[in-house]
Amino acid sequence: MNAILAPKSRRGIFTAGATLSAAGALALMDLPARAAGKAAAGGNTAQDVQLLNAALALEDEGIAAYQIGAESKLLTPDVLKVAVTFQGHHKTHRDDLIAAIKRLGGKPVEPKKLGDYAKELNAASLKDQTGVLRLALKLETGATNAYLGIIPSLGESDLYLLAARTAGDEAFHAGVLGHVLGVPVPQKAPLFG
C-alpha cells in the first residue's frame, strides 16, 4: 500500500487546525493586495509564490491525511480505493503547484513528516471509517474555499485557471464525501467561497 500512496518524503498538511490556519493565512494575504488597489494587476511574483506555497502546504497535508487514513485500516476496500484516487489527485495538484512556483522563480515549501501531520490531524482519535471520512470532508471543504479565496489575489492570469481547476477538484471530493456520509444537500447557494 505504501508504494501506491505518498512516500514519507512527501508532505501532506491537511489537519483541521492547519486547514483553518492556512485558509486564514490565504485570506489575510488577500487583504494587502486589495488594499493596494490590486497592485498585483501587473503581476506580483513574490505574492503569487507565497500564495502558491500556502496552497502547496494544503496539498501536502491532504496527501498525508489520505496516507494516514489508508494506513489506519479503518477503511473498507472500496472506500480505500477512492481515498487512494483522491490522494492521486492531490499529488497532481502538488506537482502542478511546484511547477508553477519554480516557473515564477520561487522555492516550493518542504513537506512535514507524516508523524507531524498525524499529530496535527489528531489521527489517534480516528476510531472508524466515518471519522476518517468526516476529517477528509472538512479538509476538502477547507481546501475548496482556500483556492477560491486566492484567485482574486493572484497576479498572473494563468494562475487563475490553476486555482479554479484545483478548487473544482476539491469541491468534487467534498461532494463525494458528503454523499457517502449522508450530508444533506444544502438548500441555499453558494456552497463554497
C-alpha beads as a LAMMPS data file, in Angstrom:
LAMMPS data file: protein, C-alpha beads

193 atoms
192 bonds

1 atom types
1 bond types

-500.0 500.0 xlo xhi
-500.0 500.0 ylo yhi
-500.0 500.0 zlo zhi

Masses

1 110.0

Atoms # bond

1 1 1 0.000 0.000 0.000
2 1 1 2.839 2.420 0.688
3 1 1 4.037 2.086 -2.906
4 1 1 0.670 3.396 -4.107
5 1 1 0.396 6.116 -1.505
6 1 1 2.614 9.092 -0.778
7 1 1 6.094 8.193 0.408
8 1 1 7.176 9.675 3.714
9 1 1 9.333 12.256 1.952
10 1 1 6.268 13.967 0.506
11 1 1 4.192 16.068 2.729
12 1 1 0.557 16.478 3.476
13 1 1 -0.553 19.154 5.875
14 1 1 -4.301 18.672 5.985
15 1 1 -5.177 18.951 9.615
16 1 1 -8.356 20.527 10.771
17 1 1 -6.456 23.268 12.576
18 1 1 -3.907 23.662 9.834
19 1 1 -6.606 23.884 7.194
20 1 1 -8.261 26.694 9.082
21 1 1 -4.884 28.328 9.716
22 1 1 -3.784 28.011 6.095
23 1 1 -7.156 29.190 4.806
24 1 1 -6.959 32.108 7.222
25 1 1 -3.444 32.878 6.056
26 1 1 -4.623 32.852 2.459
27 1 1 -7.438 35.235 3.321
28 1 1 -5.038 37.540 5.169
29 1 1 -2.666 37.536 2.211
30 1 1 -5.568 38.762 0.085
31 1 1 -6.057 41.902 2.176
32 1 1 -2.828 43.702 1.242
33 1 1 -3.469 43.153 -2.466
34 1 1 -6.961 44.573 -2.232
35 1 1 -5.830 47.429 -0.004
36 1 1 -3.188 48.368 -2.528
37 1 1 -5.849 48.647 -5.215
38 1 1 -4.903 45.282 -6.639
39 1 1 -1.277 46.191 -7.206
40 1 1 -0.949 42.633 -8.423
41 1 1 -2.700 43.599 -11.649
42 1 1 0.685 43.958 -13.279
43 1 1 1.890 40.848 -11.511
44 1 1 3.261 40.409 -8.020
45 1 1 5.520 37.407 -8.302
46 1 1 6.527 37.289 -4.633
47 1 1 2.887 37.304 -3.547
48 1 1 1.990 34.662 -6.122
49 1 1 4.782 32.433 -4.844
50 1 1 3.611 32.962 -1.261
51 1 1 0.006 32.092 -2.139
52 1 1 1.014 29.054 -4.185
53 1 1 3.244 27.823 -1.360
54 1 1 0.306 28.101 1.059
55 1 1 -1.756 26.050 -1.402
56 1 1 1.120 23.572 -1.739
57 1 1 1.148 23.139 2.040
58 1 1 -2.570 22.294 1.869
59 1 1 -1.972 19.734 -0.870
60 1 1 0.836 18.136 1.094
61 1 1 -1.446 17.995 4.114
62 1 1 -4.153 16.329 2.012
63 1 1 -1.723 13.732 0.699
64 1 1 -0.687 12.939 4.264
65 1 1 -4.282 12.818 5.503
66 1 1 -5.190 10.228 2.883
67 1 1 -1.994 8.307 3.712
68 1 1 -2.938 8.268 7.383
69 1 1 -6.478 7.163 6.543
70 1 1 -5.201 4.391 4.284
71 1 1 -2.750 3.113 6.867
72 1 1 -5.388 3.235 9.622
73 1 1 -7.002 0.005 8.397
74 1 1 -10.344 1.659 9.182
75 1 1 -11.431 1.943 5.522
76 1 1 -13.286 -0.736 3.578
77 1 1 -11.584 -1.824 0.339
78 1 1 -13.971 0.221 -1.842
79 1 1 -13.531 3.367 0.243
80 1 1 -9.763 2.825 0.354
81 1 1 -9.724 2.698 -3.454
82 1 1 -11.465 6.079 -3.652
83 1 1 -9.168 7.531 -0.972
84 1 1 -6.109 6.450 -2.958
85 1 1 -7.644 8.000 -6.094
86 1 1 -8.280 11.294 -4.289
87 1 1 -4.739 11.193 -2.930
88 1 1 -3.520 10.797 -6.509
89 1 1 -5.462 13.934 -7.460
90 1 1 -3.731 15.809 -4.629
91 1 1 -0.347 14.584 -5.870
92 1 1 -1.163 16.023 -9.304
93 1 1 -2.189 19.318 -7.683
94 1 1 1.065 19.300 -5.712
95 1 1 3.117 18.711 -8.843
96 1 1 1.271 21.476 -10.723
97 1 1 1.876 23.910 -7.849
98 1 1 5.556 23.011 -7.617
99 1 1 5.952 23.596 -11.359
100 1 1 4.215 26.986 -11.126
101 1 1 6.281 28.062 -8.109
102 1 1 9.508 27.106 -9.860
103 1 1 8.396 28.847 -13.073
104 1 1 7.974 32.007 -11.014
105 1 1 11.495 31.577 -9.621
106 1 1 10.279 30.571 -6.166
107 1 1 11.241 27.735 -3.875
108 1 1 8.499 25.226 -3.009
109 1 1 7.872 24.679 0.700
110 1 1 9.084 21.396 2.109
111 1 1 6.611 18.836 3.437
112 1 1 6.417 17.877 7.070
113 1 1 6.937 14.349 8.311
114 1 1 3.927 12.054 8.291
115 1 1 4.059 11.783 12.087
116 1 1 3.764 15.559 12.412
117 1 1 0.655 15.538 10.259
118 1 1 -0.781 12.671 12.282
119 1 1 -0.391 14.741 15.465
120 1 1 -1.870 17.871 13.860
121 1 1 -4.809 15.888 12.497
122 1 1 -5.296 14.154 15.827
123 1 1 -5.189 10.853 13.951
124 1 1 -5.148 8.913 17.221
125 1 1 -8.777 9.984 17.728
126 1 1 -9.926 8.328 14.483
127 1 1 -11.808 5.199 15.534
128 1 1 -13.836 4.270 12.468
129 1 1 -14.356 4.898 8.764
130 1 1 -16.920 7.621 9.444
131 1 1 -14.381 9.577 11.481
132 1 1 -11.805 9.336 8.710
133 1 1 -14.340 10.460 6.104
134 1 1 -15.528 13.384 8.238
135 1 1 -11.961 14.583 8.585
136 1 1 -11.432 14.249 4.821
137 1 1 -14.658 16.190 4.139
138 1 1 -13.605 19.008 6.458
139 1 1 -10.219 19.243 4.763
140 1 1 -11.599 19.093 1.218
141 1 1 -14.141 21.808 2.014
142 1 1 -11.422 23.994 3.540
143 1 1 -9.198 23.470 0.510
144 1 1 -12.007 24.390 -1.895
145 1 1 -12.619 27.643 -0.059
146 1 1 -8.888 28.390 0.156
147 1 1 -8.408 28.017 -3.602
148 1 1 -11.440 30.160 -4.347
149 1 1 -10.108 32.744 -1.916
150 1 1 -6.713 33.130 -3.565
151 1 1 -7.917 33.655 -7.142
152 1 1 -8.529 37.426 -6.793
153 1 1 -5.065 37.914 -5.274
154 1 1 -3.066 36.116 -7.937
155 1 1 -1.137 38.484 -10.159
156 1 1 -0.676 36.201 -13.162
157 1 1 -3.826 35.307 -15.067
158 1 1 -2.586 31.816 -15.986
159 1 1 -2.610 31.035 -12.267
160 1 1 -6.359 31.741 -12.092
161 1 1 -7.020 28.606 -14.125
162 1 1 -4.719 26.527 -11.927
163 1 1 -6.511 27.666 -8.759
164 1 1 -10.013 27.372 -10.263
165 1 1 -9.376 23.922 -11.721
166 1 1 -7.986 22.706 -8.407
167 1 1 -10.907 24.225 -6.477
168 1 1 -13.228 22.254 -8.770
169 1 1 -11.438 19.007 -7.936
170 1 1 -11.572 19.770 -4.210
171 1 1 -15.301 20.564 -4.454
172 1 1 -15.877 17.266 -6.271
173 1 1 -14.054 15.401 -3.495
174 1 1 -16.170 17.210 -0.887
175 1 1 -19.358 16.348 -2.786
176 1 1 -18.497 12.658 -2.977
177 1 1 -17.511 12.516 0.691
178 1 1 -20.645 14.402 1.728
179 1 1 -22.809 11.971 -0.241
180 1 1 -21.145 8.924 1.315
181 1 1 -21.601 10.442 4.780
182 1 1 -25.246 11.269 4.085
183 1 1 -24.757 15.005 4.481
184 1 1 -27.973 16.717 3.342
185 1 1 -27.768 18.759 0.165
186 1 1 -27.539 22.438 1.199
187 1 1 -30.723 24.305 0.343
188 1 1 -29.011 27.612 -0.451
189 1 1 -26.154 28.518 -2.739
190 1 1 -23.315 29.305 -2.968
191 1 1 -21.967 26.175 -1.334
192 1 1 -18.353 27.374 -1.348
193 1 1 -16.464 30.629 -1.256

Bonds

1 1 1 2
2 1 2 3
3 1 3 4
4 1 4 5
5 1 5 6
6 1 6 7
7 1 7 8
8 1 8 9
9 1 9 10
10 1 10 11
11 1 11 12
12 1 12 13
13 1 13 14
14 1 14 15
15 1 15 16
16 1 16 17
17 1 17 18
18 1 18 19
19 1 19 20
20 1 20 21
21 1 21 22
22 1 22 23
23 1 23 24
24 1 24 25
25 1 25 26
26 1 26 27
27 1 27 28
28 1 28 29
29 1 29 30
30 1 30 31
31 1 31 32
32 1 32 33
33 1 33 34
34 1 34 35
35 1 35 36
36 1 36 37
37 1 37 38
38 1 38 39
39 1 39 40
40 1 40 41
41 1 41 42
42 1 42 43
43 1 43 44
44 1 44 45
45 1 45 46
46 1 46 47
47 1 47 48
48 1 48 49
49 1 49 50
50 1 50 51
51 1 51 52
52 1 52 53
53 1 53 54
54 1 54 55
55 1 55 56
56 1 56 57
57 1 57 58
58 1 58 59
59 1 59 60
60 1 60 61
61 1 61 62
62 1 62 63
63 1 63 64
64 1 64 65
65 1 65 66
66 1 66 67
67 1 67 68
68 1 68 69
69 1 69 70
70 1 70 71
71 1 71 72
72 1 72 73
73 1 73 74
74 1 74 75
75 1 75 76
76 1 76 77
77 1 77 78
78 1 78 79
79 1 79 80
80 1 80 81
81 1 81 82
82 1 82 83
83 1 83 84
84 1 84 85
85 1 85 86
86 1 86 87
87 1 87 88
88 1 88 89
89 1 89 90
90 1 90 91
91 1 91 92
92 1 92 93
93 1 93 94
94 1 94 95
95 1 95 96
96 1 96 97
97 1 97 98
98 1 98 99
99 1 99 100
100 1 100 101
101 1 101 102
102 1 102 103
103 1 103 104
104 1 104 105
105 1 105 106
106 1 106 107
107 1 107 108
108 1 108 109
109 1 109 110
110 1 110 111
111 1 111 112
112 1 112 113
113 1 113 114
114 1 114 115
115 1 115 116
116 1 116 117
117 1 117 118
118 1 118 119
119 1 119 120
120 1 120 121
121 1 121 122
122 1 122 123
123 1 123 124
124 1 124 125
125 1 125 126
126 1 126 127
127 1 127 128
128 1 128 129
129 1 129 130
130 1 130 131
131 1 131 132
132 1 132 133
133 1 133 134
134 1 134 135
135 1 135 136
136 1 136 137
137 1 137 138
138 1 138 139
139 1 139 140
140 1 140 141
141 1 141 142
142 1 142 143
143 1 143 144
144 1 144 145
145 1 145 146
146 1 146 147
147 1 147 148
148 1 148 149
149 1 149 150
150 1 150 151
151 1 151 152
152 1 152 153
153 1 153 154
154 1 154 155
155 1 155 156
156 1 156 157
157 1 157 158
158 1 158 159
159 1 159 160
160 1 160 161
161 1 161 162
162 1 162 163
163 1 163 164
164 1 164 165
165 1 165 166
166 1 166 167
167 1 167 168
168 1 168 169
169 1 169 170
170 1 170 171
171 1 171 172
172 1 172 173
173 1 173 174
174 1 174 175
175 1 175 176
176 1 176 177
177 1 177 178
178 1 178 179
179 1 179 180
180 1 180 181
181 1 181 182
182 1 182 183
183 1 183 184
184 1 184 185
185 1 185 186
186 1 186 187
187 1 187 188
188 1 188 189
189 1 189 190
190 1 190 191
191 1 191 192
192 1 192 193
